């Protein structure tokens, strides 16, 4: 992995809103931590391992900064409690369309059935179709098109009634 790829990875993580990313390849370990409130890269560690088998190293636990993020969605949990949240099963890039020239899979107000494709998430150059596990009506789309998503990040709110 060269310096340009590492810089691109840092920019991607900083723009994604992810708190921490760890990447381990054969001879390189990278950890990137960002703060959620300012979205500025806090620390980046690059460790080059020797070509021979590396011995596991004991890492001292580090205290993560405490960030309190108050937003309007957290202030109204009772309002969203009747809705089912569809979450991302993987880390990747969220797309609402199968390709740039095709229409979106679903819109706010669309009625969906169990098994309907709601979006695709690109992970490592593979496009994974995300299917609905419930039937209902799309109330809210929580992620912008072409945005990075984390594992278990809420994507859609569905009204099952």
N, C-alpha and C positions, 0 to 999 in steps of 0.2 A: 504494500500500500504506500503510495507516494504522498508527498506533502500536499499536493493539490487535492487529492481525494479526501484527505483528513480535513482540510479547510472546508471543502464542500459539505462534509458530514457535520462539522460544527455548525455551519450556517443552517443546514436542514434541521438539526435538533433545536437550535435557538428559535427558529421560526415555527416549529411544530407545537410548542407549548409543553413538551415532555419534560419532566423534572430530571430524569437521569437515563442515560443510555450506556450500556456496556456492550462492547463488541470484542469478541475473541476470535482470532484466526490462528493459523498454524504458528506464526512467529511474532504476532503483534497482539497486544491487549490495549484497548482504548476505553476509557471511561469519561463521559462528558456529563457534567451536572449544570443545570440552569436553575435560576430562581424564577418562580412563577409570576411574581408581581411585576418585575421589570423585563423579564424574558431576555436577560443578558447572561452570557456564559460565565459561570462562576469559576469553574476549574476544569482543566483538561489534562489528563494524564496519558502519556503514550509510553508503553513499556515494550522494549524490544527483547524478546526471549532468545537465548542461544539456540542454534540449530539442533543441538542434542536435546534429549528429554529434560525438561525443566522440572526441578523439585518444587512441590507446592510451597508457597510462602504464606506465613501467617500474616494476616492484614489486621491492623488495629482498627477497631470500629470507630467511625467518625460520626460526630453528631451532625445531623442534617439541620439546616436552618428551618425554623418554624415559620410558616407563612399562613396567615389567616386571610382567607379570600371570601368576602361577603358579596353575594350577588342576589339579584332578584329571584332567580330560580330556587336558590336555597332558602329564601325567606318565605316561600309559599309551597311547602311540601304537601300540605293538605289538598291544595288545588290539583296537583299532579298525581295524587295517590290513587285515583281511580283509573289512571292510565297504566298500560304495560310499557315498559321500556325495553326496546330492542337494542342490545349492546354488541359491540364489535367482538368477534371471536378471535381476531388476530391483530397484529400490529401491521400497519401498511398505509397506503394512500387510498382515501375514500373517493369513489366516483359514482355519480348518480346515473350515468349513461354507460351503455356497453361499449360505445365508441363515440368520438366527437361528432360524427354526422348522424347519430341515432337519437331518438327522443329519450327523455329520462324514464327510468323504471317506474317511479311513482311520484306523486305530488301530494301536498297537504290537501286533505279532503278525499283522497282516493280510498276506495274500499279494497282491502286486500284479503286474500285467503291464505290459509296455512300452505306453505310451499311456494308461494309467489316470490320471485326474485325482487329484492328491494334496492340493491346496489351491488357494486363490485368493489373489492378491496385488493389493491395490487400489493403483493409482498414478494420481493426477490424476483421480479419480472414475471410473476404468475398472477393472473387475474382470477380471484376467488369470488364466485357468486354468493351473496349472502341472502338466504331465503328466510321468509317469515316463519316463525314457529307458532304464530297465533293468527286468528282471523279478526278483522275489525276495520277501523277507519284511521288513516294517518292523521294525527292531530298536529304534530310538529316534527320538522326535520332539524335535528340538533347540530349537524355538521355541514360545513360548506363544501361544495364540490371541489375536488382535487386537494383536499386538506389531509395532512397526516393524522392518523388515529392510533390510539393506544389499545392494548388488550382491555376488554371490559369497559370501554368508553361508550356512553350512551349515544346512539345514532338516531333513533326514531322514538316518538311517543305514539302509542296506538290506543285508541278507545275500543275496547273489546265489545261494547254493547251495540 
